[in-house]
């Protein structure tokens, strides 16, 4: 039995290394090499190495520094949980939900020929290593700009938010209660999320929302928002979570220039898994940012501030999955499909492209990640005994209008220099209640 366990541990360690070696030596590197600097003038070099939406960004001014690739290891507690529990995890009989999941990665070994591989990749994305227990991002900002080649940096609107926080009831690996919060048996909640209070602009001050995801595949999310206009709580239909204009229940109060991430694409793909169909489009060596140099991120001076640049891009092995809403279910998504480009080590979409109902590219999302033992170089509290991944920047671009929302995580003007508190018990379940969001409103 001990020999079997040692063999499994060795496999968990070797498989990522083999994948890394495969893409480090892949033909894609022939088009760009470490030391190259990609601009709109030589953007053709990366056309086959990024998504159509990212290529749109490069053509319109986002620059890239190509750097050597290096691996990203999982936090040891997540690795140990995967080794302990992965063997028992299965898809449900309808091949949509999870059965017997406890903690760690649900499906560490993937077969591209498996007809259910796309769904398994998405569940790996849900229970990913970046944050397993709780997280609290304090003080972040999103700027709405008109992006374009050599556009002047002109902030049309800015949203500043106090907390972007979450609490997982299942899959916990570092903070008690482990590995499942006893509350899960009573509520059937996978996770809780809160974004509040908004601190600016003034006409949105105090607004925010909370969201709860359930294990039950037929039960939609509970979403509550604080309406600053009438100063009362409002319950939102889950379908609004896919809308980049009204999805947060906030933008309609903020003004016509604000472009926001729809909540279904916060932190990558965040929609309820069972409400989509998935198709595996392949595994490919592409470019992405997982060792960002800057935190807070830098404003791109060559595309009107619609991205972070120049930043360090490296060749990564990405799984490409197409997610299509199941309109026969309770999904009310406004897009026809999302194509996700998920890193095979970080298990986070480095970028996503959304298409409208005419099958035209509509929105692109890019996420800039870094890999350190602390979120910012001068952290004094949020310091970890091992390296872990942090999202330090994200951009949502409407390629049909040229409007972008560039988000800085943390804000460049934050009074809270630690910014990311991950798996530190920084928030508990009581943060994600209607009473808490009401108390936070001015």
MIKE-800131 format. One record per residue (C-alpha): residue number from 1; chain; x, y, z. Coordinates in nm, 2 decimals. Example, Ala and Ser with C-alpha at 12.3 -4.5 7.8 and 13.67 -1.06 7.14 Angstrom:
BEGIN
PT, 1, A, 1.23, -0.45, 0.78
PT, 2, A, 1.37, -0.11, 0.71
This chain:
BEGIN
PT, 1, A, 0.00, 0.00, 0.00
PT, 2, A, 0.29, 0.23, 0.09
PT, 3, A, 0.45, 0.16, -0.25
PT, 4, A, 0.13, 0.25, -0.43
PT, 5, A, 0.10, 0.58, -0.24
PT, 6, A, 0.46, 0.67, -0.33
PT, 7, A, 0.40, 0.59, -0.69
PT, 8, A, 0.09, 0.81, -0.70
PT, 9, A, 0.28, 1.10, -0.54
PT, 10, A, 0.56, 1.06, -0.79
PT, 11, A, 0.31, 1.07, -1.07
PT, 12, A, 0.15, 1.39, -0.94
PT, 13, A, 0.50, 1.55, -0.94
PT, 14, A, 0.62, 1.42, -1.27
PT, 15, A, 0.31, 1.49, -1.49
PT, 16, A, 0.33, 1.87, -1.46
PT, 17, A, 0.71, 1.85, -1.54
PT, 18, A, 0.65, 1.64, -1.85
PT, 19, A, 0.38, 1.89, -1.97
PT, 20, A, 0.62, 2.18, -1.90
PT, 21, A, 0.90, 2.02, -2.10
PT, 22, A, 0.66, 1.95, -2.39
PT, 23, A, 0.56, 2.31, -2.43
PT, 24, A, 0.90, 2.45, -2.37
PT, 25, A, 1.02, 2.26, -2.67
PT, 26, A, 0.71, 2.31, -2.88
PT, 27, A, 0.73, 2.47, -3.23
PT, 28, A, 0.53, 2.77, -3.11
PT, 29, A, 0.85, 2.91, -2.96
PT, 30, A, 0.99, 2.94, -3.31
PT, 31, A, 0.77, 3.25, -3.37
PT, 32, A, 0.89, 3.43, -3.06
PT, 33, A, 1.18, 3.38, -2.82
PT, 34, A, 1.28, 3.52, -2.48
PT, 35, A, 1.40, 3.87, -2.53
PT, 36, A, 1.16, 3.96, -2.81
PT, 37, A, 0.94, 4.27, -2.76
PT, 38, A, 0.61, 4.25, -2.94
PT, 39, A, 0.44, 4.57, -3.06
PT, 40, A, 0.16, 4.64, -3.31
PT, 41, A, 0.42, 4.65, -3.58
PT, 42, A, 0.53, 4.29, -3.53
PT, 43, A, 0.21, 4.16, -3.38
PT, 44, A, 0.19, 3.90, -3.66
PT, 45, A, 0.44, 3.70, -3.46
PT, 46, A, 0.19, 3.62, -3.19
PT, 47, A, -0.13, 3.58, -3.39
PT, 48, A, -0.13, 3.21, -3.35
PT, 49, A, -0.01, 3.22, -2.99
PT, 50, A, -0.29, 3.42, -2.83
PT, 51, A, -0.67, 3.43, -2.86
PT, 52, A, -0.84, 3.65, -3.12
PT, 53, A, -0.94, 3.89, -2.84
PT, 54, A, -0.58, 3.92, -2.71
PT, 55, A, -0.45, 3.97, -3.07
PT, 56, A, -0.70, 4.26, -3.10
PT, 57, A, -0.54, 4.41, -2.79
PT, 58, A, -0.19, 4.38, -2.93
PT, 59, A, -0.29, 4.53, -3.27
PT, 60, A, -0.42, 4.83, -3.08
PT, 61, A, -0.12, 4.90, -2.87
PT, 62, A, -0.07, 4.64, -2.59
PT, 63, A, 0.30, 4.54, -2.59
PT, 64, A, 0.45, 4.22, -2.46
PT, 65, A, 0.79, 4.13, -2.33
PT, 66, A, 0.87, 3.77, -2.41
PT, 67, A, 1.05, 3.59, -2.12
PT, 68, A, 1.16, 3.24, -2.05
PT, 69, A, 0.89, 3.00, -1.93
PT, 70, A, 0.91, 2.86, -1.57
PT, 71, A, 0.67, 2.63, -1.39
PT, 72, A, 0.42, 2.72, -1.12
PT, 73, A, 0.38, 2.47, -0.83
PT, 74, A, 0.06, 2.41, -0.64
PT, 75, A, 0.05, 2.51, -0.27
PT, 76, A, 0.16, 2.20, -0.07
PT, 77, A, -0.17, 2.16, 0.12
PT, 78, A, -0.36, 2.16, -0.21
PT, 79, A, -0.12, 1.90, -0.35
PT, 80, A, -0.17, 1.68, -0.05
PT, 81, A, -0.55, 1.71, -0.07
PT, 82, A, -0.54, 1.61, -0.43
PT, 83, A, -0.33, 1.30, -0.35
PT, 84, A, -0.57, 1.21, -0.07
PT, 85, A, -0.91, 1.26, -0.23
PT, 86, A, -0.89, 1.26, -0.61
PT, 87, A, -0.93, 0.89, -0.66
PT, 88, A, -1.29, 0.90, -0.53
PT, 89, A, -1.42, 1.19, -0.74
PT, 90, A, -1.66, 1.11, -1.02
PT, 91, A, -1.89, 1.30, -1.25
PT, 92, A, -2.26, 1.25, -1.17
PT, 93, A, -2.46, 1.01, -1.39
PT, 94, A, -2.57, 1.30, -1.61
PT, 95, A, -2.20, 1.39, -1.66
PT, 96, A, -2.25, 1.75, -1.53
PT, 97, A, -2.21, 1.76, -1.16
PT, 98, A, -1.95, 1.63, -0.92
PT, 99, A, -1.98, 1.33, -0.69
PT, 100, A, -1.77, 1.25, -0.39
PT, 101, A, -1.56, 1.57, -0.40
PT, 102, A, -1.39, 1.67, -0.08
PT, 103, A, -1.08, 1.89, -0.15
PT, 104, A, -0.79, 1.93, -0.39
PT, 105, A, -0.81, 1.90, -0.77
PT, 106, A, -1.10, 1.69, -0.88
PT, 107, A, -0.94, 1.54, -1.19
PT, 108, A, -0.56, 1.56, -1.19
PT, 109, A, -0.52, 1.31, -1.47
PT, 110, A, -0.69, 1.41, -1.80
PT, 111, A, -0.73, 1.21, -2.12
PT, 112, A, -0.79, 1.43, -2.43
PT, 113, A, -0.99, 1.14, -2.58
PT, 114, A, -1.22, 1.13, -2.28
PT, 115, A, -1.57, 1.25, -2.41
PT, 116, A, -1.61, 1.43, -2.07
PT, 117, A, -1.27, 1.59, -2.06
PT, 118, A, -1.40, 1.94, -2.12
PT, 119, A, -1.64, 1.92, -1.82
PT, 120, A, -1.36, 1.78, -1.60
PT, 121, A, -1.14, 2.07, -1.70
PT, 122, A, -1.41, 2.32, -1.60
PT, 123, A, -1.45, 2.15, -1.26
PT, 124, A, -1.07, 2.17, -1.21
PT, 125, A, -1.11, 2.54, -1.28
PT, 126, A, -1.38, 2.57, -1.02
PT, 127, A, -1.18, 2.40, -0.74
PT, 128, A, -0.84, 2.54, -0.84
PT, 129, A, -0.53, 2.59, -0.63
PT, 130, A, -0.52, 2.97, -0.63
PT, 131, A, -0.76, 3.02, -0.34
PT, 132, A, -0.93, 2.72, -0.16
PT, 133, A, -1.06, 2.85, 0.17
PT, 134, A, -1.12, 3.23, 0.18
PT, 135, A, -0.98, 3.54, 0.02
PT, 136, A, -1.02, 3.91, 0.07
PT, 137, A, -0.89, 4.17, -0.18
PT, 138, A, -0.89, 4.50, -0.01
PT, 139, A, -0.91, 4.82, -0.22
PT, 140, A, -0.91, 4.76, -0.59
PT, 141, A, -1.00, 4.99, -0.88
PT, 142, A, -1.13, 4.96, -1.24
PT, 143, A, -1.08, 5.24, -1.49
PT, 144, A, -1.30, 5.27, -1.79
PT, 145, A, -1.11, 5.40, -2.10
PT, 146, A, -1.14, 5.41, -2.48
PT, 147, A, -0.86, 5.18, -2.59
PT, 148, A, -0.67, 5.20, -2.91
PT, 149, A, -0.33, 5.24, -3.07
PT, 150, A, -0.16, 5.55, -2.92
PT, 151, A, -0.49, 5.67, -2.77
PT, 152, A, -0.44, 5.93, -2.50
PT, 153, A, -0.48, 5.80, -2.15
PT, 154, A, -0.82, 5.94, -2.05
PT, 155, A, -1.01, 5.78, -1.76
PT, 156, A, -1.38, 5.82, -1.84
PT, 157, A, -1.50, 5.66, -1.51
PT, 158, A, -1.34, 5.48, -1.22
PT, 159, A, -1.49, 5.24, -0.97
PT, 160, A, -1.31, 5.19, -0.63
PT, 161, A, -1.42, 4.90, -0.42
PT, 162, A, -1.34, 4.81, -0.05
PT, 163, A, -1.37, 4.43, -0.06
PT, 164, A, -1.37, 4.16, -0.32
PT, 165, A, -1.40, 3.85, -0.10
PT, 166, A, -1.50, 3.49, -0.10
PT, 167, A, -1.55, 3.20, 0.14
PT, 168, A, -1.55, 2.83, 0.02
PT, 169, A, -1.75, 2.58, 0.22
PT, 170, A, -1.61, 2.28, 0.03
PT, 171, A, -1.25, 2.20, -0.07
PT, 172, A, -1.08, 2.38, 0.22
PT, 173, A, -0.71, 2.30, 0.26
PT, 174, A, -0.54, 2.55, 0.49
PT, 175, A, -0.79, 2.72, 0.74
PT, 176, A, -1.02, 2.54, 0.98
PT, 177, A, -1.28, 2.40, 0.94
PT, 178, A, -1.11, 2.14, 0.71
PT, 179, A, -1.18, 2.01, 0.45
PT, 180, A, -1.56, 2.10, 0.45
PT, 181, A, -1.74, 2.36, 0.66
PT, 182, A, -2.02, 2.18, 0.86
PT, 183, A, -2.25, 2.46, 0.74
PT, 184, A, -2.24, 2.29, 0.40
PT, 185, A, -2.46, 2.01, 0.52
PT, 186, A, -2.73, 2.26, 0.63
PT, 187, A, -2.71, 2.50, 0.34
PT, 188, A, -2.57, 2.30, 0.05
PT, 189, A, -2.36, 2.61, -0.05
PT, 190, A, -2.04, 2.56, -0.24
PT, 191, A, -1.92, 2.91, -0.19
PT, 192, A, -2.01, 3.27, -0.09
PT, 193, A, -1.89, 3.59, -0.26
PT, 194, A, -1.91, 3.95, -0.18
PT, 195, A, -1.82, 4.28, -0.36
PT, 196, A, -1.88, 4.58, -0.14
PT, 197, A, -1.88, 4.86, -0.05
PT, 198, A, -1.82, 5.07, -0.36
PT, 199, A, -1.64, 5.38, -0.25
PT, 200, A, -1.65, 5.58, -0.57
PT, 201, A, -1.80, 5.72, -0.78
PT, 202, A, -2.01, 5.91, -0.53
PT, 203, A, -2.35, 5.82, -0.69
PT, 204, A, -2.26, 5.45, -0.63
PT, 205, A, -2.11, 5.49, -0.29
PT, 206, A, -2.21, 5.21, -0.06
PT, 207, A, -2.34, 4.98, -0.33
PT, 208, A, -2.24, 4.62, -0.37
PT, 209, A, -2.37, 4.27, -0.39
PT, 210, A, -2.33, 3.92, -0.24
PT, 211, A, -2.37, 3.59, -0.42
PT, 212, A, -2.41, 3.23, -0.31
PT, 213, A, -2.35, 2.92, -0.52
PT, 214, A, -2.52, 2.59, -0.44
PT, 215, A, -2.42, 2.23, -0.50
PT, 216, A, -2.77, 2.14, -0.62
PT, 217, A, -2.74, 2.16, -1.00
PT, 218, A, -3.10, 2.28, -1.03
PT, 219, A, -3.08, 2.56, -0.78
PT, 220, A, -2.97, 2.90, -0.92
PT, 221, A, -2.75, 3.14, -0.73
PT, 222, A, -2.89, 3.37, -0.46
PT, 223, A, -2.78, 3.73, -0.54
PT, 224, A, -2.85, 4.03, -0.33
PT, 225, A, -2.76, 4.39, -0.40
PT, 226, A, -2.78, 4.71, -0.21
PT, 227, A, -2.96, 4.98, -0.41
PT, 228, A, -2.81, 5.32, -0.32
PT, 229, A, -3.09, 5.51, -0.49
PT, 230, A, -3.38, 5.38, -0.27
PT, 231, A, -3.15, 5.25, 0.01
PT, 232, A, -3.29, 4.90, 0.02
PT, 233, A, -3.19, 4.55, -0.07
PT, 234, A, -3.28, 4.41, -0.40
PT, 235, A, -3.28, 4.04, -0.50
PT, 236, A, -3.14, 3.99, -0.85
PT, 237, A, -3.22, 3.73, -1.11
PT, 238, A, -2.92, 3.50, -1.17
PT, 239, A, -2.93, 3.58, -1.54
PT, 240, A, -2.80, 3.94, -1.47
PT, 241, A, -2.47, 3.79, -1.37
PT, 242, A, -2.38, 3.73, -1.73
PT, 243, A, -2.45, 4.10, -1.83
PT, 244, A, -2.14, 4.33, -1.85
PT, 245, A, -2.37, 4.63, -1.83
PT, 246, A, -2.61, 4.55, -1.56
PT, 247, A, -2.46, 4.23, -1.42
PT, 248, A, -2.34, 4.37, -1.09
PT, 249, A, -2.67, 4.55, -1.04
PT, 250, A, -2.45, 4.86, -1.01
PT, 251, A, -2.35, 4.99, -1.35
PT, 252, A, -2.70, 5.12, -1.43
PT, 253, A, -2.65, 5.36, -1.14
PT, 254, A, -2.31, 5.47, -1.24
PT, 255, A, -2.33, 5.64, -1.58
PT, 256, A, -2.30, 5.56, -1.95
PT, 257, A, -1.92, 5.53, -1.98
PT, 258, A, -1.87, 5.26, -1.72
PT, 259, A, -1.77, 4.92, -1.85
PT, 260, A, -1.76, 4.65, -1.59
PT, 261, A, -1.68, 4.28, -1.58
PT, 262, A, -1.99, 4.07, -1.57
PT, 263, A, -1.98, 3.87, -1.25
PT, 264, A, -1.99, 3.54, -1.44
PT, 265, A, -1.64, 3.63, -1.55
PT, 266, A, -1.50, 3.76, -1.23
PT, 267, A, -1.17, 3.57, -1.17
PT, 268, A, -1.21, 3.39, -1.50
PT, 269, A, -1.51, 3.18, -1.58
PT, 270, A, -1.75, 3.19, -1.28
PT, 271, A, -2.09, 3.08, -1.41
PT, 272, A, -2.27, 2.78, -1.27
PT, 273, A, -2.11, 2.48, -1.43
PT, 274, A, -2.43, 2.28, -1.49
PT, 275, A, -2.59, 2.57, -1.69
PT, 276, A, -2.34, 2.53, -1.98
PT, 277, A, -2.24, 2.27, -2.23
PT, 278, A, -1.86, 2.23, -2.29
PT, 279, A, -1.65, 2.13, -2.59
PT, 280, A, -1.28, 2.05, -2.57
PT, 281, A, -1.10, 2.25, -2.85
PT, 282, A, -0.75, 2.12, -2.78
PT, 283, A, -0.44, 2.18, -2.58
PT, 284, A, -0.19, 2.43, -2.72
PT, 285, A, 0.13, 2.62, -2.64
PT, 286, A, 0.03, 2.98, -2.62
PT, 287, A, 0.14, 3.30, -2.44
PT, 288, A, 0.02, 3.41, -2.10
PT, 289, A, 0.12, 3.60, -1.79
PT, 290, A, 0.18, 3.40, -1.47
PT, 291, A, 0.50, 3.57, -1.34
PT, 292, A, 0.39, 3.93, -1.37
PT, 293, A, 0.67, 4.17, -1.29
PT, 294, A, 0.45, 4.45, -1.15
PT, 295, A, 0.22, 4.47, -0.85
PT, 296, A, 0.03, 4.71, -0.85
PT, 297, A, 0.01, 4.67, -1.23
PT, 298, A, 0.14, 4.94, -1.47
PT, 299, A, -0.09, 5.14, -1.70
PT, 300, A, -0.02, 5.07, -2.07
PT, 301, A, 0.09, 5.39, -2.23
PT, 302, A, 0.05, 5.28, -2.58
PT, 303, A, -0.32, 5.17, -2.59
PT, 304, A, -0.49, 5.44, -2.39
PT, 305, A, -0.47, 5.26, -2.06
PT, 306, A, -0.68, 4.96, -2.17
PT, 307, A, -0.43, 4.70, -2.05
PT, 308, A, -0.12, 4.64, -1.84
PT, 309, A, 0.20, 4.68, -2.05
PT, 310, A, 0.47, 4.61, -2.10
PT, 311, A, 0.44, 4.29, -1.90
PT, 312, A, 0.62, 3.95, -1.90
PT, 313, A, 0.45, 3.70, -2.13
PT, 314, A, 0.58, 3.34, -2.15
PT, 315, A, 0.48, 3.03, -2.33
PT, 316, A, 0.23, 2.83, -2.14
PT, 317, A, 0.04, 2.50, -2.20
PT, 318, A, -0.33, 2.60, -2.22
PT, 319, A, -0.65, 2.39, -2.23
PT, 320, A, -0.90, 2.55, -2.47
PT, 321, A, -1.26, 2.49, -2.39
PT, 322, A, -1.58, 2.63, -2.54
PT, 323, A, -1.87, 2.70, -2.30
PT, 324, A, -2.21, 2.74, -2.45
PT, 325, A, -2.52, 2.84, -2.24
PT, 326, A, -2.79, 2.58, -2.20
PT, 327, A, -3.09, 2.80, -2.26
PT, 328, A, -3.32, 2.51, -2.18
PT, 329, A, -3.19, 2.54, -1.83
PT, 330, A, -3.22, 2.85, -1.61
PT, 331, A, -2.92, 3.03, -1.77
PT, 332, A, -3.00, 3.37, -1.92
PT, 333, A, -2.66, 3.45, -2.06
PT, 334, A, -2.65, 3.72, -2.32
PT, 335, A, -2.35, 3.58, -2.51
PT, 336, A, -2.36, 3.28, -2.74
PT, 337, A, -2.04, 3.12, -2.62
PT, 338, A, -1.72, 3.18, -2.42
PT, 339, A, -1.39, 3.03, -2.53
PT, 340, A, -1.16, 2.98, -2.23
PT, 341, A, -0.78, 2.95, -2.23
PT, 342, A, -0.70, 2.77, -1.90
PT, 343, A, -0.34, 2.73, -1.78
PT, 344, A, -0.26, 2.37, -1.71
PT, 345, A, -0.06, 2.45, -1.40
PT, 346, A, -0.23, 2.75, -1.24
PT, 347, A, -0.57, 2.62, -1.35
PT, 348, A, -0.69, 2.98, -1.42
PT, 349, A, -0.81, 3.12, -1.75
PT, 350, A, -0.53, 3.35, -1.86
PT, 351, A, -0.78, 3.50, -2.11
PT, 352, A, -1.13, 3.44, -2.25
PT, 353, A, -1.32, 3.55, -2.56
PT, 354, A, -1.70, 3.60, -2.55
PT, 355, A, -1.91, 3.59, -2.87
PT, 356, A, -2.24, 3.76, -2.93
PT, 357, A, -2.56, 3.60, -3.06
PT, 358, A, -2.43, 3.66, -3.42
PT, 359, A, -2.12, 3.46, -3.34
PT, 360, A, -1.91, 3.77, -3.36
PT, 361, A, -1.63, 3.84, -3.11
PT, 362, A, -1.78, 4.06, -2.85
PT, 363, A, -1.56, 4.08, -2.54
PT, 364, A, -1.21, 3.98, -2.44
PT, 365, A, -1.09, 3.93, -2.08
PT, 366, A, -0.72, 3.91, -1.99
PT, 367, A, -0.58, 3.83, -1.64
PT, 368, A, -0.23, 3.91, -1.53
PT, 369, A, -0.10, 3.67, -1.26
PT, 370, A, 0.21, 3.66, -1.06
PT, 371, A, 0.37, 3.38, -0.85
PT, 372, A, 0.53, 3.48, -0.52
PT, 373, A, 0.53, 3.42, -0.14
PT, 374, A, 0.36, 3.76, -0.10
PT, 375, A, 0.11, 3.97, -0.32
PT, 376, A, 0.32, 4.29, -0.31
PT, 377, A, 0.69, 4.33, -0.25
PT, 378, A, 0.65, 4.53, 0.06
PT, 379, A, 0.39, 4.31, 0.23
PT, 380, A, 0.43, 4.27, 0.61
PT, 381, A, 0.13, 4.05, 0.70
PT, 382, A, 0.03, 3.86, 0.38
PT, 383, A, 0.35, 3.65, 0.36
PT, 384, A, 0.33, 3.28, 0.30
PT, 385, A, 0.56, 2.98, 0.37
PT, 386, A, 0.54, 2.89, 0.00
PT, 387, A, 0.48, 3.07, -0.33
PT, 388, A, 0.13, 3.10, -0.46
PT, 389, A, -0.05, 3.27, -0.75
PT, 390, A, -0.21, 3.61, -0.73
PT, 391, A, -0.42, 3.80, -0.98
PT, 392, A, -0.26, 4.15, -1.01
PT, 393, A, -0.45, 4.29, -1.30
PT, 394, A, -0.74, 4.22, -1.54
PT, 395, A, -0.90, 4.39, -1.84
PT, 396, A, -1.24, 4.36, -2.00
PT, 397, A, -1.26, 4.49, -2.35
PT, 398, A, -1.56, 4.53, -2.58
PT, 399, A, -1.40, 4.48, -2.91
PT, 400, A, -1.71, 4.61, -3.09
PT, 401, A, -1.70, 4.95, -2.92
PT, 402, A, -1.33, 4.98, -2.82
PT, 403, A, -1.42, 5.04, -2.46
PT, 404, A, -1.21, 4.88, -2.19
PT, 405, A, -1.22, 4.84, -1.81
PT, 406, A, -0.87, 4.80, -1.67
PT, 407, A, -0.87, 4.67, -1.31
PT, 408, A, -0.58, 4.71, -1.07
PT, 409, A, -0.55, 4.45, -0.80
PT, 410, A, -0.45, 4.62, -0.57
PT, 411, A, -0.54, 4.98, -0.67
PT, 412, A, -0.24, 5.20, -0.73
PT, 413, A, -0.39, 5.44, -0.48
PT, 414, A, -0.48, 5.19, -0.20
PT, 415, A, -0.41, 5.27, 0.16
PT, 416, A, -0.40, 4.89, 0.22
PT, 417, A, -0.07, 4.78, 0.09
PT, 418, A, -0.12, 4.41, 0.17
PT, 419, A, -0.42, 4.39, -0.07
PT, 420, A, -0.46, 4.01, -0.11
PT, 421, A, -0.53, 3.80, 0.19
PT, 422, A, -0.57, 3.44, 0.07
PT, 423, A, -0.64, 3.14, 0.30
PT, 424, A, -0.57, 3.35, 0.61
PT, 425, A, -0.92, 3.35, 0.77
PT, 426, A, -0.96, 3.71, 0.68
PT, 427, A, -1.33, 3.67, 0.62
PT, 428, A, -1.59, 3.44, 0.76
PT, 429, A, -1.94, 3.34, 0.66
PT, 430, A, -2.09, 3.64, 0.84
PT, 431, A, -1.93, 3.88, 0.59
PT, 432, A, -2.16, 3.74, 0.32
PT, 433, A, -2.50, 3.83, 0.47
PT, 434, A, -2.75, 4.09, 0.38
PT, 435, A, -2.71, 4.24, 0.73
PT, 436, A, -2.34, 4.29, 0.67
PT, 437, A, -2.38, 4.46, 0.33
PT, 438, A, -2.64, 4.70, 0.48
PT, 439, A, -2.41, 4.79, 0.77
PT, 440, A, -2.13, 4.87, 0.53
PT, 441, A, -2.35, 5.12, 0.34
PT, 442, A, -2.30, 5.49, 0.44
